Amino acid sequence: MGIGGTLEYLSDLMGSRGKKHKKRKQLHTVELKVKMDCDGCELKVKNALSSLSGVKSVEINRKQSKVTVKGYAEAKKVLKKAKATGKKVEIWPYVPYNLVAQPYDPKAYDKKAPPGYVRRVDNTATTATVSSYEDPYSDLFSDENPNACSIM
């Protein structure tokens, strides 16, 4: 480390008594579904999102209409900037089909989804409530019924 590193460490230690350190922002990955028809649309979206402060990289897959933005920018700001281009934009609504309990459920299955993906759904919404139905005649002939032999 040497003397230079030691002196830096000591000066930081002594100099930061009254100062508060700012929290670092977390690195986010925001996935968007953007309707793009041509290279010009793709370039317009890429330039708009790249100009946003905190954005490190913008990846575009026009075949899937998917834009992946990595950086320190918040999802709301990225979505707002993408909508400012005039394109139809929404948060990426798909997940890989192996992460969904019932991928062929009408709520999850989407013809427009890319291959291997289904629409994101809540697991609680797909489960149905089952009410118990008790047959009154089954108790009539049961061994636990003391009057069962009088009926037979």
C-alpha positions, 0 to 999 in steps of 0.5 A: 500500500505504501505511504501514499495510500496510508496518508489517503486513508488517514486523511479520509478517516480524519476529514469525514467526521462531520460529513455525511456520505451519500448513499450510492444508487443501485444498478437497475435493469429496466426492460421495456416493450417498445413498438419499433418498425424500422432502423430510424425508430430504433435509433430514435429510441436508443438516442433518447434513452442513452441521453438519460443521466445514469444510463450505462447501456441500451440494448435493443432487440427489434424482433422481440420489440424489447429494449433493455436499459442498464444503469442507475436511472429509475424505471419511472424516468426511463419509461417516461423518456421512452414515451416521449419518443412517441412510440407505444411503450410499456414495461416488459410484460413477459416472463419465461414460460418455465417460471409460471405454474400454468403457462397455458392458462388463458390469462398467461398465454399470449399469441404475441409473446416471443417464443419461450415467453408468456404473459406475467400473471399473479399466482394467486389469481389462477388458483380457484377456491374449492368449497367442500360439499358433503353428501347427506346420503353418505352419512346415512349408511355410515358405520358411525351412524347409530341408526344405520342398521334400522334403515337397512 
